[in-house]
Amino acid sequence: MPAIQLTPAQRKEKRADAHHLDPVVMIGGDGLTPAVVKECDQALKAHGLIKVRVFSDDRAGREGMLQILADQLGAAPIQHIGKLLVLWRPIPEKEAAEREDGKPGPRVVKIVKFSKSGNHRPQVKKVNLLGNQRVAQGGEIKRAKKRVSSVKKQSQAN
């Protein structure tokens, strides 16, 4: 797979995004092994933008590792600074899970409750909803029922 080519402006933006990241893959004394390449591939699938730390004093060797990783994984080499390598690859789209019968199934919904004072972080809760459930305005989970009109209204309509 050839490496992704980015414009200098795109590369600059990715460098800024990677500034606060910690290295997720470490390359030790054995160098670039198939296990390291596999781990980098999994990290790129999960995060898209990763830092790799190389425990080697050979600058030319680190540059070679960056190019090899970029070529083998189809990623863009963003930066090589010191013993850190930065790689980027777009995160693949997740396939939507469709049920065979076409009925709505369980789904995960994120409920965010903001603090009343505004000084605290919002509470984030992930909830698994079944097909007959909905989230009410206050964040409560309610069953979706068919609306039944009253007997009085039914008699007035007749």
N, C-alpha and C positions, 0 to 999 in steps of 0.2 A: 504494500500500500504506500503510495507516495505521501509525503508530508503535506499538510495544508499550508497554502501560502496566504499570508495576511499582509495588509497594507501597514505602513508604519503607524498610522493613526489607530488602527484596530489593535496592533500589538501594544501600543502605549496604554490603551484602555484596559487590556487584559493584565498588563503589568500592575496597573493601579488596583485592579480587583484582587490580584494575588498578593498584594502587599501584606495584608493581615493574616494570610493563611499560614498554617504550620505544615511542615513536611509530613506527608502521609506514607511515603515509601522511602526506605533507607537502602542504599547500595553499599555493601560492606567490602571486605577484602577479596571476595571471590569475583567481584566485578558484576558484569551484566549477565546473569544466568537466566534460563527460561522461566524460573520461578519469579524472578524480579520483573520480567517483562509481563508475565501473567498478572501479577499484583498491580502493576501500573495500568494495565488494560482494565481491570476491575475498578480501580480508583477513578479512571477517566469516565467509565460508564456511570459511576455513581455521582461524581462531583463535577466533571467537565473540565475544571481548572485545578491542577494539582502542583504541589511542590515536591521535588525529589531531592533528598540529601545524599551526597556522594562522599564517602569517607576515603578519599584518595587525594594525594598531593599533586598528581599529574594533571595540569590544566588541559593539555592537549587530549589526554584520555577522557576527561570529563566532557569536552566539546564533542568528541567522537561518540560518547554515550548518548548525549543529547540528540545528535543526528540519527543514530541508530534507533533510539526509542521513537523519535518522531516518524521515521520511515516505516518501522515495523508496525506501529500502532495507528498510523494514519492521523497523527496529531500535528499541531503546529508548535514548533519550538518558540516559546515566548521570550525567555530570558535565561542567561547563564551568568550568575553573579556569585563569586566566591565558590563555595561548594554546593550551592543550590541550583537546581534546574527547574524551570517552570514550563509545563506543557499544558496545552488546551486542545480539547476536541469537543464538538457539540454533543450534548447528552441525547441519546436516541429516544425517540418518542415511545411511550409505553402503549402497548396494544390494549384497547378497551376489551374487557372481558364481557362477552355477550353470552347470555344463557340460551339454551336451545329452544326453550318454549317461548322466549320473548317477553316473559313477565319480569317486572322489576324485582330485583333481588336485594340482598343486603348491600348497603353502601356506607362508606365512612364519611362523616360530616364533621367539620371543624367548627366548634362553637366558641366564639370570642366574647368574653364579658369584660367591659372596660370598668376601671375603678371609678367610684363616685367622685373622689377628690381630684382625680387626674394626675396625681403624683406617683402612682404605682403602676406597675406593668399590668397589662390586661391578662386575665386568666384565659388560657387556651386549653380547651378540652376536646379530644377526638372521641366521637360517639359512633357506634355502629348502629345504623337505622335499618329496620326491616322494611319490606315493601309496603306495609300498611301503616307506617309511622311517619310523622312529620315533626319539624321543629317549630314550636310556637315562638311568639315574639320575645318572650322573656328567656328563651333558651331551654324551655321545658320540652320534653318529648311527649307528643300526644299521638294517639291512634287516629288515623284518618277514618272517620265514620261517614256513612251516608247521612245527609241532613234529613231529618224527619220533621215535617211541619206539624204544628199542633192540631188537635182534634177540632178546636174552635175555628181555626182558619180553614180547615177542610170543609166544615159545615157551612161557613160563610160563602165559600166559592161555589157551592152547589146551589 
